[in-house]
Amino acid sequence: MRSDTVNVVKLELARGLGRHLRAGHPWVFRKALEHVPKIPAGSVVDLTENGKFVARGYYDPHSAIAVRVLTRDSRDTVDAGFITRRVRQALSERTALIDLTDTDSYRLIHGEGDGLPGVVVDLYAGWAVMKLYSAGLTPYRPLLIEALKAGVPGLKGIIGRDEVGRDDVDEDEGRGSGKMLFGHEAPELIPIRERGATFLVDAWKGQKTGFFLDQRENRYLIRRLGKGRDVLNCFSFSGGFSVNAALGGANSVFSVDQDPDAIALARENFTRNGIAAEKHDFLAADVFKIIQSFKDEGRTFDLIILDPPAFAKSQRAVQAAIDGYASLNRQALAILRPGGLLATASCSARVSPDDFMGAVREAGFKAGVDLALVEERYQPPDHPVRLQFPEGKYLKFYVLQSV
């Protein structure tokens, strides 16, 4: 795939939208184009305003986001060299900015944050899991594979887990089965190291790319906060927070998730870390129902972790999502002991930090619990957010204490 002055397609922007792109935003919606061309997915296009170059990107005829911007430099040629440079730059930033002490897994490519919009690549102990979120990226798959092979030392293989055709920017819960694109066949469950803990990752069909790498530092925080506490981990998935709470010296850990397979994997992760799983509780159940049953029983906890899937999959769902967060946190506060900690998260990009905090504040008010914010975190450096792309700031993680 190349871009040059001979074959590049020029698309004129609607009046006034050039400034938006010059400022650095990487998306152009279909309605922002003066005309919609009939060209193949992945075609390199130049966006112009009054005939003057503004940005260069790739075209997706199937998405509301018609063009995703790759560069604002007209001298850039979108080819194998371009993709390889972006991959190597991302790798350089990861190794410089994140603490990889006793850790072998992180996000290598974070889409718009790394100048490769729609591309996500996670590294798990030498295996790369790649997701493409636009049909316009399909022609680039071979270039991305070659760039990863050339740029990532010790790469064992690449698994493809595409989510082509999705326009939502929330961290997805997609479960499409993967396929090997390069290298040695990855095991059914890949063992990884994270801050000295061991986890088994289902990179083939697990949620996201198999693990929630964006919560890495927050899991480590829970290891410290869990000491001596009775912990309830809601939406526990494969037990990342649960294992860390137990490793930190929690008295007990109760893990709840709707998915029986995730609960089984959580139990296995306890065993892998030398933790006696039989001393803790694991339950495949509806979180809302189990919280209500705990309330009815009068059972309470010192630390409750809420890390639900994205509540807002579209802009129309935002208010319902905010109401949902308020309801969930209110119910959790009803079983939190005085002086206890609530660790609550939202991965809905469309729900702003202010709106999420407002939902938690409302939850405290309705539950009759005074809360103090003791930790406020967002996504880690391997999930970078460009300031011109606020939609990329999706993860909110707050720790509050009942006072």
HELIX and SHEET records of a PDB file:
HELIX    1   1 GLY A   18  ARG A   22  1                                   5    
HELIX    2   2 ARG A   30  ALA A   32  5                                   3    
HELIX    3   3 ALA A   80  LEU A   97  1                                  18    
HELIX    4   4 GLY A  111  ASP A  114  5                                   4    
HELIX    5   5 ALA A  135  TYR A  140  5                                   6    
HELIX    6   6 ARG A  141  GLY A  151  1                                  11    
HELIX    7   7 LEU A  213  GLN A  215  5                                   3    
HELIX    8   8 ARG A  216  LEU A  225  1                                  10    
HELIX    9   9 GLY A  240  LEU A  247  1                                   8    
HELIX   10  10 PRO A  260  ARG A  272  1                                  13    
HELIX   11  11 ALA A  277  LYS A  279  5                                   3    
HELIX   12  12 VAL A  287  GLU A  297  1                                  11    
HELIX   13  13 GLN A  315  ALA A  317  5                                   3    
HELIX   14  14 VAL A  318  LEU A  333  1                                  16    
HELIX   15  15 PRO A  353  ALA A  367  1                                  15    
HELIX   16  16 PRO A  390  GLY A  392  5                                   3    
SHEET    1   A 5 VAL A   9  GLU A  12  0                                        
SHEET    2   A 5 VAL A  44  GLU A  49  1                                        
SHEET    3   A 5 LYS A  52  TYR A  59 -1                                        
SHEET    4   A 5 ILE A  65  THR A  71 -1                                        
SHEET    5   A 5 TRP A  27  PHE A  29 -1                                        
SHEET    1   B 5 SER A 105  HIS A 110  0                                        
SHEET    2   B 5 VAL A 119  TYR A 124 -1                                        
SHEET    3   B 5 TRP A 127  LEU A 132 -1                                        
SHEET    4   B 5 GLY A 157  GLY A 160  1                                        
SHEET    5   B 5 LYS A 179  GLY A 183 -1                                        
SHEET    1   C 2 ILE A 190  GLU A 194  0                                        
SHEET    2   C 2 ALA A 197  VAL A 201 -1                                        
SHEET    1   D 7 ASP A 281  ALA A 284  0                                        
SHEET    2   D 7 SER A 252  ASP A 257  1                                        
SHEET    3   D 7 ASP A 230  CYS A 234  1                                        
SHEET    4   D 7 PHE A 301  LEU A 306  1                                        
SHEET    5   D 7 LEU A 336  SER A 346  1                                        
SHEET    6   D 7 LYS A 396  SER A 402 -1                                        
SHEET    7   D 7 LEU A 371  ARG A 377 -1                                        
END                                                                             
